[in-house]
Amino acid sequence: MISFPSIYPDELLYSAFARYHRNSGNESSRETMKELFDNPSTCSSIWFPSQLTELTRQIPGQVYDPDELIQKHTLIPYFAPFIPPERATRLVETIKTYVSSSANMILGRTAFAVKPKLRLFYCDLCVREDREKYGEAYWRRSHQVEGVYLCPVHHNWLVQSKISHQMRLSRYRYIMLEHALQEAGESCFFPNQTLDHLQFISEQTQFLLDNQLSSPGLLNISLFYISKLRRNGFIYQASNRIRWDKLLASFKGHYGEAFLSELNGEVGKEDSWLHKLLRKPRVACHPLRHILLLGFLGESVESMMNEISKGSNQFDPFGQGPWPCLNKAADHYMEQTITSCKITRGSKTGKPVGTFACNCGFVYSRSGPDIIESDRYRVGRVKEFGDVWIKKLAEMSNQDLAARSQAKLLGCDPQTVINQRKLLIFK
């Protein structure tokens, strides 16, 4: 190999190989494969090219590292966060070293109901800009991913080329985008009401490709989803079970059944991909389905990863501390002085019960979960009044104030004032 072309941003390795094939002047792709991989039988895989360690040895000056090629020019960063970490490691090592990559088998992609696009896609505006900047257009990774029909950069419809990578003969061919543009492609089209959903999918796909995220583990992802479902009222508080009827109806209403069908994302009453995603954290699901669930929950890949990394993906029925002291007799009343919350479950309702204890001795509890901000300032039951409150009551007892007036100032009912006065007498 005399020289290898510079690889463009977000360019598929397949595209760079096709440009090398043109520059080499080789008549057959097998000659090109021999020069690239020292093996004329290597397949021209779109997503997971193999023998990348050998490829970097063949490139003069070894200007590329196999890990860099994998992260920046294959689809592995798209899938890696949603498979077990050990499988992601095995996937990377496989395409770095093996002659015939079994990446799809390791990934479990053959079992995914989300089928790969049958042809290669491109964006007209990207073509125009790339020609101006680089002198030629090239195949981009993000345009080939399932569910991506809007360009993540320009938000316009992608165009489906005539180039199929599913045909057996195509596995031993390298076809440049410039060559494909000689035949007019077919522009994608979805109803206008789905544009926001499609834009979200394309943006999340690009985020995954650009950020090379590690897998947080399927269990942590599942716990994140459950915590969000609980906050949104899709889990029974008493039994801790998912309210499937409500969830499925809301999910289908959010996207529309026709849109879900186009993305192989239909959800039935039983054993759909959504059931598996939420019930079986050991089963890997296609990233597109994670993106659909995140969009429904009002979350993103970034917000999910941030919460999981902070360990804040558990359900907090009373929000994050500190919490306010609701002792009206204290000079720090309504200030956020309580740093811990003991959570139990109500024996009759099954709802979470939070107990909050302040250093002033005031202890109160309430049932949850908190729904609105004002819930944080609600007292369900006072468990202990504490020394500060009792001292204030004693001072008021020496004043000419009715029990009702004292109760208002102390934040309780008049009968409580009367009962606590009696306790003071007997102390």
Residue pairs with C-beta under 8 A, 6 or more apart in sequence:
1 35
1 36
1 58
1 59
1 60
2 60
3 23
3 60
4 16
4 20
4 59
4 60
4 63
4 64
5 16
5 19
5 20
5 23
7 13
7 16
7 64
7 69
7 72
7 73
8 15
8 16
8 130
8 134
8 138
10 72
10 73
10 140
10 141
10 142
10 209
11 73
11 138
11 139
11 140
11 141
12 46
12 73
12 74
12 138
12 139
12 140
12 141
12 144
13 49
13 52
13 69
13 73
13 74
14 44
14 45
14 46
14 49
14 139
14 174
15 138
15 139
15 140
15 176
15 177
16 73
16 138
17 32
17 36
17 44
17 49
17 174
18 139
18 174
18 175
18 176
18 179
19 136
19 138
19 176
20 32
20 36
20 174
21 29
21 32
21 174
22 176
24 31
24 32
24 35
26 32
26 35
29 44
29 172
29 173
29 174
30 40
30 41
30 172
31 40
32 174
33 39
33 40
33 41
33 42
33 44
33 172
34 40
35 58
36 42
36 55
36 58
37 50
37 51
37 54
37 55
37 58
37 99
38 54
38 58
39 51
39 54
39 99
41 99
42 49
42 50
42 51
42 99
42 100
43 50
43 100
43 101
43 171
43 172
44 170
44 171
44 172
44 173
44 174
45 101
45 103
45 171
46 120
46 144
46 165
47 74
47 75
47 103
47 104
47 116
47 144
48 74
48 75
48 76
48 91
48 95
48 101
48 103
48 104
49 55
49 74
49 95
49 101
50 94
50 95
50 98
50 99
50 100
50 101
50 103
51 95
51 96
51 97
51 98
51 99
52 66
52 69
52 70
52 95
52 96
53 66
53 96
53 97
55 64
55 66
55 69
56 62
56 64
56 65
56 66
56 69
66 96
67 92
67 96
70 76
70 92
70 95
70 96
71 77
71 212
73 141
74 95
74 141
75 141
75 144
75 145
75 209
76 88
76 91
76 92
76 95
77 208
77 209
77 210
77 211
77 212
77 213
78 141
78 145
78 205
78 208
78 209
78 287
79 88
79 91
79 107
79 109
79 287
80 88
80 91
80 212
80 213
80 214
80 215
81 208
81 213
81 214
81 215
81 216
81 287
81 301
81 305
82 215
82 218
82 221
82 284
82 285
82 286
82 287
82 290
83 91
83 107
83 108
83 215
83 218
83 284
84 215
84 217
84 218
84 284
85 214
85 215
85 217
87 106
87 107
87 284
88 214
88 215
90 106
91 103
91 106
91 107
94 101
94 102
94 103
94 106
95 101
95 103
103 109
104 110
107 284
108 284
109 116
112 285
112 286
113 264
113 273
113 286
114 146
114 147
114 263
114 264
114 265
114 286
114 288
114 289
115 146
115 264
116 146
116 166
117 144
117 146
117 160
118 164
118 166
119 160
119 161
119 162
119 163
119 164
119 165
120 139
120 143
120 144
120 160
120 161
120 163
120 164
120 165
120 177
120 180
121 143
121 144
121 148
121 158
121 159
121 160
121 161
121 188
122 137
122 139
122 140
122 143
122 158
122 159
122 161
122 177
122 180
122 181
122 185
123 140
123 143
123 151
123 153
123 154
123 156
123 158
123 159
124 156
124 159
125 151
125 153
125 154
125 156
126 137
126 140
126 143
126 151
126 153
126 154
127 137
127 177
127 181
130 136
130 137
130 138
131 137
136 176
136 178
137 177
137 178
137 181
138 176
138 177
139 176
139 177
141 209
142 148
142 151
142 152
142 202
142 205
142 206
142 209
143 151
143 158
145 205
145 209
145 288
146 263
146 286
146 288
147 198
147 201
147 205
147 263
147 288
147 291
148 158
148 201
148 202
148 205
149 157
149 158
149 188
149 190
149 198
149 202
150 156
150 157
150 158
150 188
150 195
150 198
150 199
150 201
150 202
151 157
151 158
151 202
152 202
152 203
152 205
152 206
153 206
155 199
155 202
157 187
157 188
157 189
158 187
158 188
159 185
159 186
159 187
159 188
160 185
160 186
160 187
160 188
161 177
161 180
161 181
161 183
161 185
162 180
162 183
162 185
163 170
163 175
163 180
164 170
165 171
190 198
190 259
190 262
191 258
191 259
193 256
194 255
194 256
194 259
197 255
197 259
197 295
200 291
200 295
201 288
201 291
201 292
201 295
204 291
204 294
204 295
204 300
204 301
205 287
205 291
207 300
207 301
207 302
208 287
208 301
213 301
213 305
216 305
216 308
216 309
218 281
218 282
218 283
218 284
219 281
219 282
220 308
220 313
221 281
221 290
221 304
221 308
222 277
222 278
222 281
223 313
223 314
224 304
224 307
224 308
224 313
225 277
225 278
225 293
225 297
226 235
226 278
226 315
227 313
227 314
227 315
228 297
228 299
229 235
229 242
229 247
229 278
229 297
230 315
230 369
231 315
231 369
232 297
233 243
233 246
234 242
234 243
234 246
234 247
234 250
235 241
235 242
235 243
236 242
236 243
237 349
237 350
237 351
237 352
237 369
238 349
238 350
238 351
239 350
242 278
244 269
244 275
247 274
248 267
248 269
248 274
250 296
251 267
251 274
251 296
252 260
252 267
254 295
254 296
255 265
255 292
255 296
257 266
260 266
260 267
260 292
263 288
263 292
265 273
265 288
265 289
265 292
266 272
267 273
267 274
273 285
273 286
273 289
274 289
274 293
276 283
276 285
277 283
277 285
277 289
277 290
277 293
290 301
291 301
294 300
294 301
294 304
304 313
307 313
312 320
315 369
317 343
317 352
317 354
317 368
317 369
317 370
318 341
318 343
318 352
318 354
318 368
318 369
318 370
318 376
319 370
319 376
321 336
321 338
321 339
321 340
321 341
322 336
322 337
322 338
322 339
323 336
323 338
323 341
323 356
323 376
324 334
324 335
324 336
324 337
324 338
324 376
324 377
325 332
325 333
325 334
325 335
325 337
325 338
325 356
325 358
325 360
325 362
326 333
326 334
326 356
326 362
326 364
326 377
326 379
326 411
327 333
327 358
327 360
327 362
327 385
327 386
327 388
327 389
327 411
328 389
328 409
328 410
328 411
329 388
329 389
329 391
329 392
329 393
329 409
329 410
329 411
330 358
330 360
330 362
330 388
330 389
332 358
332 360
334 377
337 358
337 359
337 360
338 356
338 357
338 358
340 357
341 354
341 355
341 356
342 354
342 355
342 357
343 352
343 353
343 354
343 355
344 352
344 353
344 355
345 351
345 352
345 353
346 352
346 353
346 367
349 367
351 367
351 368
351 369
352 367
352 368
352 369
353 365
353 366
353 367
353 368
353 380
354 365
354 366
354 367
354 368
355 363
355 364
355 365
355 383
356 363
356 364
356 365
357 363
357 384
358 386
360 386
360 387
360 388
360 389
361 384
361 385
361 386
361 387
361 388
361 389
362 382
362 384
362 385
362 386
362 388
362 389
363 382
363 383
363 384
363 386
364 379
364 380
364 381
364 382
364 383
365 380
365 381
365 383
366 375
366 378
366 379
366 380
366 381
367 380
368 375
370 376
379 411
382 412
382 416
385 393
385 420
389 410
390 420
390 424
392 410
393 406
393 410
393 417
393 420
393 421
393 424
394 424
396 406
396 409
396 410
397 406
397 421
397 424
401 409
403 414
403 417
403 418
404 414
406 414
406 417
407 413
407 414
407 416
407 417
410 417
